[in-house]
């Protein structure tokens, strides 16, 4: 009797576990993502590589972001890692679902070799501080061939 009872109990328990897993999978598949309360800063891309440039050149790039949150997003400041990078940004509040921009210009005067400049965005985003970066390789000035 004991020999029959153990396999029977095993079959019943494993069948119940499989049914419970099916229920969990069904619940997960039907669950929509819950939006984060408040503003959320989401960049389309977090870095830009200019490739090779010549010493003394200035290069610019504009990062686009979307407010994927539920309240207006306000950027209060944009900080750089050195004085060689100038920035600008959307000053007015960005409504949920709308886009804004952070622009940056890197001046390679006095720079050589690989450069990686980090730009920190201060805002009221629920996700906290965000960073984007500019990457380039500065070649000596004078030779016009790249």
Residue, then its C-alpha position, 0 to 999 in steps of 0.5 A: x500500500x505504501x508503495x502505491x501511495x507515494x507515486x500517487x501523492x507525487x503525481x498529484x503534487x506535481x500536477x498541482x504545481x504545474x497548474x499553479x505555474x500556468x496561473x502565474x505565467x498567465x498573470x505575467x503575460x496579461x500584466x501591463x507595465x505600471x508607469x512610474x509616478x512623476x517625471x521620468x527622463x529617458x534618452x534615445x541614446x546615452x553616448x555619441x562617438x565622433x570618431x577621429x577629429x583634429x586638434x582644435x576642431x569643435x564638434x557638437x551633438x544633440x541628445x534627444x530625451x522623452x519624458x516617459x513619466x506622468x508629470x512634467x519634467x524639469x532639467x535644473x542643470x547640466x554639468x560637464x567633466x571639463x571646461x572643454x565641453x559647453x552645453x545647452x538644454x530644454x529650459x521649459x518643463x517637458x510634458x509626459x510623452x513629449x521630447x526635449x534636448x540636451x546639446x553639447x559641444x566639445x572643443x578639442x583645443x589642447x586635447x590629444x588621443x582618446x577623449x571621453x566626456x561625461x555630461x550629468x543631467x540634474x532634473x526632477x526625474x524619478x530615476x535620479x541623475x542621468x549621464x550621457x557622454x561624448x567620445x572622440x579620438x583627437x589627432x594632431x593638427x596640421x595633417x588634413x588626411x584622416 
